[in-house]
Amino acid sequence: MDALPPAEGGGDYLVRGRELYLWLPDGIQETPLASWRWDVLVGVPGTARNWRTVSALAGMAAEHDAPTPKR
């Protein structure tokens, strides 16, 4: 992957393996990061989830994996 441009305008990011983490405390719309073509920059298509969604999905997965009580 080529080097990513520096984050400006109140945001930051971190690339770890296949994941790209964005820290945007005021949301993405007011930052230059909103206009970046992330799929082109990292070289693969991807999806985005906000932290609330990630937490909800993790909770649902944990419930699904939990053993069912026996009657």
N, CA, C and O atoms as a printed pandas DataFrame, in Angstrom:
     atom_number atom_name residue_name chain_id  residue_number  x_coord  y_coord  z_coord
0              1         N          MET        A               1    0.844   -1.176    0.000
1              2        CA          MET        A               1    0.000    0.000    0.000
2              3         C          MET        A               1    0.888    1.237    0.000
3              4         O          MET        A               1    1.896    1.286    0.704
4              5         N          ASP        A               2    0.518    2.213   -0.775
5              6        CA          ASP        A               2    1.239    3.481   -0.776
6              7         C          ASP        A               2    0.969    4.211    0.529
7              8         O          ASP        A               2    0.013    3.904    1.242
8              9         N          ALA        A               3    1.817    5.176    0.831
9             10        CA          ALA        A               3    1.621    5.979    2.041
10            11         C          ALA        A               3    0.328    6.772    1.927
11            12         O          ALA        A               3    0.015    7.327    0.873
12            13         N          LEU        A               4   -0.408    6.818    3.013
13            14        CA          LEU        A               4   -1.641    7.597    3.044
14            15         C          LEU        A               4   -1.312    9.045    3.353
15            16         O          LEU        A               4   -0.319    9.330    4.023
16            17         N          PRO        A               5   -2.138    9.960    2.871
17            18        CA          PRO        A               5   -1.899   11.378    3.168
18            19         C          PRO        A               5   -2.090   11.640    4.662
19            20         O          PRO        A               5   -2.778   10.879    5.341
20            21         N          PRO        A               6   -1.488   12.709    5.174
21            22        CA          PRO        A               6   -1.687   13.029    6.593
22            23         C          PRO        A               6   -3.130   13.443    6.857
23            24         O          PRO        A               6   -3.769   14.083    6.023
24            25         N          ALA        A               7   -3.627   13.069    8.023
25            26        CA          ALA        A               7   -4.979   13.477    8.417
26            27         C          ALA        A               7   -4.940   14.935    8.847
27            28         O          ALA        A               7   -4.028   15.355    9.559
28            29         N          GLU        A               8   -5.913   15.692    8.420
29            30        CA          GLU        A               8   -6.010   17.106    8.784
30            31         C          GLU        A               8   -7.449   17.427    9.143
31            32         O          GLU        A               8   -8.372   16.721    8.739
32            33         N          GLY        A               9   -7.633   18.484    9.895
33            34        CA          GLY        A               9   -8.972   18.965   10.160
34            35         C          GLY        A               9   -9.710   18.238   11.275
35            36         O          GLY        A               9  -10.918   18.026   11.166
36            37         N          GLY        A              10   -9.027   17.853   12.336
37            38        CA          GLY        A              10   -9.718   17.285   13.484
38            39         C          GLY        A              10   -9.924   15.787   13.451
39            40         O          GLY        A              10  -10.754   15.270   14.197
40            41         N          GLY        A              11   -9.203   15.082   12.619
41            42        CA          GLY        A              11   -9.331   13.638   12.571
42            43         C          GLY        A              11   -7.975   12.969   12.552
43            44         O          GLY        A              11   -6.945   13.621   12.382
44            45         N          ASP        A              12   -7.988   11.669   12.726
45            46        CA          ASP        A              12   -6.762   10.894   12.667
46            47         C          ASP        A              12   -7.119    9.485   12.219
47            48         O          ASP        A              12   -8.292    9.109   12.233
48            49         N          TYR        A              13   -6.131    8.710   11.826
49            50        CA          TYR        A              13   -6.384    7.340   11.423
50            51         C          TYR        A              13   -5.206    6.460   11.771
51            52         O          TYR        A              13   -4.104    6.942   12.034
52            53         N          LEU        A              14   -5.456    5.157   11.768
53            54        CA          LEU        A              14   -4.433    4.168   12.049
54            55         C          LEU        A              14   -4.723    2.954   11.180
55            56         O          LEU        A              14   -5.864    2.497   11.107
56            57         N          VAL        A              15   -3.702    2.434   10.526
57            58        CA          VAL        A              15   -3.842    1.216    9.734
58            59         C          VAL        A              15   -3.179    0.093   10.513
59            60         O          VAL        A              15   -2.007    0.187   10.876
60            61         N          ARG        A              16   -3.937   -0.976   10.770
61            62        CA          ARG        A              16   -3.423   -2.170   11.446
62            63         C          ARG        A              16   -3.838   -3.379   10.636
63            64         O          ARG        A              16   -5.014   -3.742   10.616
64            65         N          GLY        A              17   -2.892   -4.001    9.974
65            66        CA          GLY        A              17   -3.223   -5.163    9.151
66            67         C          GLY        A              17   -4.201   -4.778    8.061
67            68         O          GLY        A              17   -3.923   -3.901    7.243
68            69         N          ARG        A              18   -5.354   -5.443    8.054
69            70        CA          ARG        A              18   -6.384   -5.163    7.044
70            71         C          ARG        A              18   -7.335   -4.067    7.472
71            72         O          ARG        A              18   -8.170   -3.634    6.679
72            73         N          GLU        A              19   -7.228   -3.608    8.711
73            74        CA          GLU        A              19   -8.180   -2.640    9.236
74            75         C          GLU        A              19   -7.648   -1.216    9.167
75            76         O          GLU        A              19   -6.455   -0.961    9.337
76            77         N          LEU        A              20   -8.558   -0.318    8.915
77            78        CA          LEU        A              20   -8.276    1.107    8.914
78            79         C          LEU        A              20   -9.193    1.723    9.954
79            80         O          LEU        A              20  -10.414    1.686    9.805
80            81         N          TYR        A              21   -8.621    2.287   11.002
81            82        CA          TYR        A              21   -9.392    2.895   12.078
82            83         C          TYR        A              21   -9.353    4.409   11.925
83            84         O          TYR        A              21   -8.285    5.001   11.771
84            85         N          LEU        A              22  -10.517    5.023   11.970
85            86        CA          LEU        A              22  -10.619    6.483   11.912
86            87         C          LEU        A              22  -11.076    7.005   13.262
87            88         O          LEU        A              22  -11.985    6.443   13.873
88            89         N          TRP        A              23  -10.455    8.068   13.726
89            90        CA          TRP        A              23  -10.903    8.745   14.938
90            91         C          TRP        A              23  -11.395   10.116   14.506
91            92         O          TRP        A              23  -10.612   10.988   14.129
92            93         N          LEU        A              24  -12.705   10.288   14.567
93            94        CA          LEU        A              24  -13.334   11.527   14.109
94            95         C          LEU        A              24  -14.331   11.983   15.167
95            96         O          LEU        A              24  -15.531   11.757   15.017
96            97         N          PRO        A              25  -13.857   12.616   16.228
97            98        CA          PRO        A              25  -14.737   12.974   17.338
98            99         C          PRO        A              25  -15.883   13.893   16.956
99           100         O          PRO        A              25  -16.915   13.894   17.627
100          101         N          ASP        A              26  -15.731   14.669   15.905
101          102        CA          ASP        A              26  -16.797   15.573   15.463
102          103         C          ASP        A              26  -17.501   15.070   14.213
103          104         O          ASP        A              26  -18.239   15.824   13.579
104          105         N          GLY        A              27  -17.285   13.796   13.843
105          106        CA          GLY        A              27  -17.892   13.238   12.642
106          107         C          GLY        A              27  -17.007   13.446   11.428
107          108         O          GLY        A              27  -16.077   14.253   11.449
108          109         N          ILE        A              28  -17.307   12.713   10.378
109          110        CA          ILE        A              28  -16.463   12.746    9.180
110          111         C          ILE        A              28  -16.822   13.891    8.232
111          112         O          ILE        A              28  -15.970   14.354    7.473
112          113         N          GLN        A              29  -18.059   14.346    8.270
113          114        CA          GLN        A              29  -18.518   15.324    7.280
114          115         C          GLN        A              29  -17.732   16.623    7.276
115          116         O          GLN        A              29  -17.558   17.231    6.220
116          117         N          GLU        A              30  -17.258   17.057    8.419
117          118        CA          GLU        A              30  -16.568   18.347    8.495
118          119         C          GLU        A              30  -15.055   18.227    8.326
119          120         O          GLU        A              30  -14.334   19.192    8.582
120          121         N          THR        A              31  -14.562   17.069    7.903
121          122        CA          THR        A              31  -13.119   16.879    7.747
122          123         C          THR        A              31  -12.774   16.596    6.288
123          124         O          THR        A              31  -13.628   16.147    5.523
124          125         N          PRO        A              32  -11.534   16.854    5.904
125          126        CA          PRO        A              32  -11.093   16.493    4.551
126          127         C          PRO        A              32  -11.124   14.982    4.321
127          128         O          PRO        A              32  -11.157   14.537    3.173
128          129         N          LEU        A              33  -11.115   14.185    5.397
129          130        CA          LEU        A              33  -11.145   12.727    5.258
130          131         C          LEU        A              33  -12.404   12.254    4.534
131          132         O          LEU        A              33  -12.397   11.185    3.924
132          133         N          ALA        A              34  -13.474   13.028    4.593
133          134        CA          ALA        A              34  -14.735   12.631    3.964
134          135         C          ALA        A              34  -14.600   12.504    2.451
135          136         O          ALA        A              34  -15.303   11.710    1.826
136          137         N          SER        A              35  -13.706   13.275    1.869
137          138        CA          SER        A              35  -13.586   13.260    0.410
138          139         C          SER        A              35  -12.520   12.289   -0.096
139          140         O          SER        A              35  -12.376   12.103   -1.304
140          141         N          TRP        A              36  -11.770   11.670    0.822
141          142        CA          TRP        A              36  -10.741   10.727    0.387
142          143         C          TRP        A              36  -11.375    9.495   -0.217
143          144         O          TRP        A              36  -12.395    9.017    0.279
144          145         N          ARG        A              37  -10.794    8.979   -1.267
145          146        CA          ARG        A              37  -11.219    7.715   -1.873
146          147         C          ARG        A              37  -10.473    6.592   -1.169
147          148         O          ARG        A              37   -9.433    6.135   -1.643
148          149         N          TRP        A              38  -11.008    6.149   -0.035
149          150        CA          TRP        A              38  -10.317    5.170    0.801
150          151         C          TRP        A              38  -10.026    3.879    0.058
151          152         O          TRP        A              38   -8.957    3.295    0.238
152          153         N          ASP        A              39  -10.955    3.419   -0.775
153          154        CA          ASP        A              39  -10.718    2.174   -1.504
154          155         C          ASP        A              39   -9.517    2.293   -2.440
155          156         O          ASP        A              39   -8.764    1.334   -2.606
156          157         N          VAL        A              40   -9.337    3.452   -3.044
157          158        CA          VAL        A              40   -8.197    3.674   -3.928
158          159         C          VAL        A              40   -6.916    3.806   -3.104
159          160         O          VAL        A              40   -5.878    3.261   -3.479
160          161         N          LEU        A              41   -6.984    4.519   -1.995
161          162        CA          LEU        A              41   -5.795    4.740   -1.167
162          163         C          LEU        A              41   -5.245    3.448   -0.569
163          164         O          LEU        A              41   -4.031    3.249   -0.526
164          165         N          VAL        A              42   -6.136    2.571   -0.107
165          166        CA          VAL        A              42   -5.661    1.333    0.525
166          167         C          VAL        A              42   -5.597    0.174   -0.457
167          168         O          VAL        A              42   -5.017   -0.866   -0.147
168          169         N          GLY        A              43   -6.184    0.337   -1.636
169          170        CA          GLY        A              43   -6.050   -0.665   -2.681
170          171         C          GLY        A              43   -7.075   -1.778   -2.675
171          172         O          GLY        A              43   -6.973   -2.709   -3.475
172          173         N          VAL        A              44   -8.060   -1.709   -1.797
173          174        CA          VAL        A              44   -9.109   -2.729   -1.751
174          175         C          VAL        A              44  -10.429   -2.069   -1.370
175          176         O          VAL        A              44  -10.438   -1.048   -0.682
176          177         N          PRO        A              45  -11.545   -2.649   -1.815
177          178        CA          PRO        A              45  -12.838   -2.121   -1.380
178          179         C          PRO        A              45  -13.079   -2.470    0.084
179          180         O          PRO        A              45  -12.476   -3.409    0.602
180          181         N          GLY        A              46  -13.936   -1.738    0.741
181          182        CA          GLY        A              46  -14.219   -2.017    2.147
182          183         C          GLY        A              46  -15.571   -1.475    2.551
183          184         O          GLY        A              46  -16.306   -0.908    1.743
184          185         N          THR        A              47  -15.879   -1.659    3.804
185          186        CA          THR        A              47  -17.103   -1.127    4.379
186          187         C          THR        A              47  -16.734   -0.282    5.583
187          188         O          THR        A              47  -15.625   -0.390    6.108
188          189         N          ALA        A              48  -17.645    0.546    6.014
189          190        CA          ALA        A              48  -17.411    1.397    7.176
190          191         C          ALA        A              48  -18.519    1.188    8.193
191          192         O          ALA        A              48  -19.684    1.018    7.834
192          193         N          ARG        A              49  -18.148    1.201    9.457
193          194        CA          ARG        A              49  -19.099    1.096   10.557
194          195         C          ARG        A              49  -18.679    2.084   11.632
195          196         O          ARG        A              49  -17.487    2.231   11.903
196          197         N          ASN        A              50  -19.641    2.767   12.252
197          198        CA          ASN        A              50  -19.281    3.610   13.381
198          199         C          ASN        A              50  -19.170    2.730   14.631
199          200         O          ASN        A              50  -19.614    1.581   14.633
200          201         N          TRP        A              51  -18.577    3.278   15.686
201          202        CA          TRP        A              51  -18.288    2.472   16.869
202          203         C          TRP        A              51  -19.560    1.948   17.528
203          204         O          TRP        A              51  -19.556    0.838   18.061
204          205         N          ARG        A              52  -20.637    2.707   17.505
205          206        CA          ARG        A              52  -21.901    2.239   18.086
206          207         C          ARG        A              52  -22.373    0.974   17.362
207          208         O          ARG        A              52  -22.828    0.027   18.004
208          209         N          THR        A              53  -22.270    0.954   16.050
209          210        CA          THR        A              53  -22.668   -0.221   15.278
210          211         C          THR        A              53  -21.749   -1.403   15.565
211          212         O          THR        A              53  -22.219   -2.529   15.724
212          213         N          VAL        A              54  -20.446   -1.154   15.632
213          214        CA          VAL        A              54  -19.497   -2.229   15.933
214          215         C          VAL        A              54  -19.815   -2.840   17.290
215          216         O          VAL        A              54  -19.810   -4.063   17.435
216          217         N          SER        A              55  -20.091   -2.005   18.283
217          218        CA          SER        A              55  -20.420   -2.506   19.627
218          219         C          SER        A              55  -21.707   -3.315   19.619
219          220         O          SER        A              55  -21.783   -4.361   20.262
220          221         N          ALA        A              56  -22.718   -2.845   18.899
221          222        CA          ALA        A              56  -23.987   -3.576   18.822
222          223         C          ALA        A              56  -23.794   -4.921   18.130
223          224         O          ALA        A              56  -24.344   -5.926   18.580
224          225         N          LEU        A              57  -23.029   -4.959   17.052
225          226        CA          LEU        A              57  -22.771   -6.224   16.360
226          227         C          LEU        A              57  -21.993   -7.194   17.243
227          228         O          LEU        A              57  -22.269   -8.393   17.236
228          229         N          ALA        A              58  -21.023   -6.687   18.003
229          230        CA          ALA        A              58  -20.265   -7.547   18.915
230          231         C          ALA        A              58  -21.186   -8.128   19.986
231          232         O          ALA        A              58  -21.060   -9.300   20.342
232          233         N          GLY        A              59  -22.102   -7.322   20.498
233          234        CA          GLY        A              59  -23.062   -7.811   21.489
234          235         C          GLY        A              59  -23.974   -8.885   20.919
235          236         O          GLY        A              59  -24.238   -9.885   21.587
236          237         N          MET        A              60  -24.458   -8.697   19.703
237          238        CA          MET        A              60  -25.320   -9.701   19.063
238          239         C          MET        A              60  -24.545  -10.989   18.815
239          240         O          MET        A              60  -25.085  -12.081   18.990
240          241         N          ALA        A              61  -23.287  -10.871   18.410
241          242        CA          ALA        A              61  -22.473  -12.065   18.180
242          243         C          ALA        A              61  -22.253  -12.819   19.483
243          244         O          ALA        A              61  -22.300  -14.049   19.509
244          245         N          ALA        A              62  -22.014  -12.082   20.568
245          246        CA          ALA        A              62  -21.802  -12.729   21.874
246          247         C          ALA        A              62  -23.064  -13.455   22.322
247          248         O          ALA        A              62  -22.985  -14.561   22.858
248          249         N          GLU        A              63  -24.222  -12.847   22.110
249          250        CA          GLU        A              63  -25.488  -13.502   22.467
250          251         C          GLU        A              63  -25.702  -14.752   21.630
251          252         O          GLU        A              63  -26.174  -15.767   22.142
252          253         N          HIS        A              64  -25.362  -14.690   20.365
253          254        CA          HIS        A              64  -25.544  -15.820   19.469
254          255         C          HIS        A              64  -24.645  -16.978   19.863
255          256         O          HIS        A              64  -25.047  -18.137   19.758
256          257         N          ASP        A              65  -23.428  -16.679   20.317
257          258        CA          ASP        A              65  -22.464  -17.700   20.681
258          259         C          ASP        A              65  -22.667  -18.239   22.093
259          260         O          ASP        A              65  -22.083  -19.261   22.453
260          261         N          ALA        A              66  -23.479  -17.572   22.887
261          262        CA          ALA        A              66  -23.702  -18.011   24.267
262          263         C          ALA        A              66  -24.466  -19.325   24.275
263          264         O          ALA        A              66  -25.358  -19.527   23.451
264          265         N          PRO        A              67  -24.127  -20.225   25.197
265          266        CA          PRO        A              67  -24.861  -21.511   25.254
266          267         C          PRO        A              67  -26.321  -21.262   25.650
267          268         O          PRO        A              67  -26.618  -20.396   26.473
268          269         N          THR        A              68  -27.201  -22.022   25.058
269          270        CA          THR        A              68  -28.620  -21.896   25.376
270          271         C          THR        A              68  -28.906  -22.684   26.657
271          272         O          THR        A              68  -28.403  -23.794   26.833
272          273         N          PRO        A              69  -29.714  -22.106   27.547
273          274        CA          PRO        A              69  -30.016  -22.816   28.797
274          275         C          PRO        A              69  -30.840  -24.062   28.533
275          276         O          PRO        A              69  -31.721  -24.061   27.673
276          277         N          LYS        A              70  -30.554  -25.125   29.273
277          278        CA          LYS        A              70  -31.307  -26.370   29.130
278          279         C          LYS        A              70  -32.485  -26.346   30.080
279          280         O          LYS        A              70  -32.396  -25.802   31.181
280          281         N          ARG        A              71  -33.587  -26.936   29.653
281          282        CA          ARG        A              71  -34.804  -26.967   30.500
282          283         C          ARG        A              71  -34.963  -28.303   31.120
283          284         O          ARG        A              71  -35.918  -28.529   31.863
